[in-house]
Structure formats: C-alpha cells, structure tokens
Amino acid sequence: MRGIIVAHALALAGCAELRTPADPLGAIDVVVGEAVRASRAPLAEQQATLARAQQAYAGAPAPNNRLRLAVLLATLPAPMRDE
C-alpha cells in the first residue's frame, strides 16, 4: 500500500513539474510588449511581425505561439486580420 501511495505522489509531482513554466508572467509580458510595439510600427513592420507569428505558429502550434498570434490579431488594425 505504501508503495502505491509513493508511486502516485511521484507521478503527480512529475506532472506538476512539467506543467509549471519558469516565469509565466515574463512570457506574457514579452508577448504584450511585442504587440504594443507592432501596433505603433509602420504598416510594413506590422505585416512582418504578423507573418513571423503566423510562421512560428504553423511550425510549432505551442501555447506560447498561439498566444502570440492571438494577441497580435486582436491588437493590430482590421485590414491586417483580413488577409
């Protein structure tokens, strides 16, 4: 019985360790900062930033790439979203 409890505790601890990012607020800060800079940039830079985010998401649809693309699509002007 004790072995089963220890095994479950180790399994849960391992899962918790894998899911906890090192600095989740730092990652969000970077994404929001990029979106603010892009919104203030000229149209060509906005397009380039959006294209990079789309390529990153297409290459690896990880949560951080999804967040980056979503924030840019929500922040940039409407013509950028229609393309």
C-alpha positions, 0 to 999 in steps of 0.5 A: 500500500505504501508503495502505491501511495509513493508511486502516485505522489511521484507521478503527480509531482512529475506532472506538476513539474512539467506543467509549471513554466519558469516565469509565466508572467515574463512570457506574457509580458514579452508577448504584450510588449511585442504587440504594443510595439507592432501596433505603433510600427509602420504598416510594413513592420506590422505585416512582418511581425504578423507573418513571423507569428503566423510562421512560428505558429504553423511550425510549432502550434505551442501555447506560447505561439498561439498566444502570440498570434492571438494577441497580435490579431486582436491588437493590430488594425482590421485590414491586417486580420483580413488577409 
